[in-house]
Amino acid sequence: MKTILVPVDLSPAAARVCDAACALAKLTGARLVLMHVTELAPIVVGDLYAVNAAFAAEAATAAGKYAARRLEVLARQCARRGVEAKTVQCTDLPVTAIIGRAKSLRAAYIVIGSHGHGAVYDLVAGSTTHGVLRKARCPVLVVPIAAEKPRGKR
């Protein structure tokens, strides 16, 4: 059976990405793997700041539990549309994790959202979608997340 990898950021836009993935899965007879990657947090230690390891561990646990709940909600949304969806989550660099998972699953497609921040944002902050597009060895469907502009009179 074909597999479609669906990396999601758990924002409200993730539902739109899942809808597109479900439509593709129905057309191709594929199953979905919904994936959330928690990015590794940079640790800054200076003269005035200290890292509280217990607090960091507690925050990571809470984030993992939240991600698991959100992924299950998205998986149920897919099931209501008649598409099987498995969930996975990890902590890593997003592009590295997504490309690695796509390879291990032998994914037929990757369906990913694009927030459309623009070139300046992507230059400064980087873009997971752009990195996946550059490195993926399978087709990538990019779902635009920016709200559609209402059609007005000319």
N, C-alpha and C positions, 0 to 999 in steps of 0.2 A: 504494500500500500504506500502511496506517495505521502510525503510529509511536508507540511508548510510550517516554517518557523515564523512566529509572530512576536518579535520583541516589543514590549509595551513599557511605557514610563509611568503607568498608573494614574495619569492625569485624566480628567473627564474625556479627553480626546481619544483615549484608548478604546472606548466603545466603538467609535467610528472606524478605527483600524481593524478591530475584530469583525465588524460588519463586512468590510471589504474582504478580509481573509475568509470568512464564512462563504461569501459568494464565490470566491475562487475555489475553495474546497469542494463546494457542491458541483462546480463545473468539471473539476478534475478527479473527483472521487477520493480526495485526500483527507487526512486527519491533520489537526492543528496541534502545535506545541506552542503554548503561550509562555513567553519567557520574560522575566523581569531581572535586570541586572542592577544591583546596588553598587554604585561606584565607590571605589576605595577612597576614603576621605584623607586628604593630606593632613599630616600632623605638623603643626608649627610649634616649636618650642623656643622661647626667647627668655630674656631676663625677667619680663613681667608676666609671662604666661606659663602655666603648667598644665599638663594633660592629666585629667582624672580618669584613669583606666577603668575604674568601676562604672563611672558614668558613661563612658564611651561604649562599654560592653552592654550596658542596660539599653542605651539608645539603639544599638545595632540589633538587639533582640526585639525591641518594640517595632523597629522598622521591618524586620523580617516577618513578624506576625501580621503587621498591616499588609505587607505585600502578599502574603499567603491568602488573606481574606479577600483582597481585591482581585487576585488572580482567579480565585474560586468563583467570584461573582461573574467575571468575564467568561469563565468556562461554562457556567450555567446559561449565560446568554447565548453562547454558541450551541449548547445542547438544545435549547428551545428552537433554534433554527435548524436542528437536525444534523449538526456537525459534531463529531467527537473531538474533544480538546483535552489535552494533558497539560499540566502546568509544571514549570521548573523555575527556580530562582537561584541566583548565585551572587557573590560579591567579587567584583573584578573590574578591569577596565572594560567599558561597554563594548567597544568595537571588537576587541580581542575575544571576549566571551561569546559574542553573537556569531562571529566568523567560526570560532572553534566548535560551537554547538551545531551550526549549520553543517559543518564538515562531518562531525560525528554522527549526525542524524541522516546524512546524505539527503539533505533537504532539497526538494524539487524547486521550492521558491522560498523567498523571504518576503514577508509583508510588513512594512514599517512605516510609521508616521513621520511627517516632516512639519515642524512648526513654522517654517518659513520665516525665520528671524531676519535673514538677509546676510549679505556678504561680510559686513563689518562684524556682526555678532559671531558668525562662523569663524572668522579670522581670529578673533580674540578668544572665544570660548570653545571653538571647535564644534563639529557637528557629528553626532553619532551616525546619522543617516548618510552623510557624505562619506564618512569612513567606511561604512558597510558597502555603499555603492562602489567604492574604489577597490575593495578587497574581496568581495563576494565572488564565488565561482559558479553560482546559480543565478537565475533571474531574480531581480528585486523589484517588487511592486511598491512604489512610494505613494502613500495616501496623504494628500494635502490636508492639513489640519486647520489652516486659516479659515475663518468663517466666510461663507460666500457673501459677496456684496449684493444687496438687493438691486434688482434691475429697475432702473428708473426711466422716466421719459426723457427723450432727447430733445 
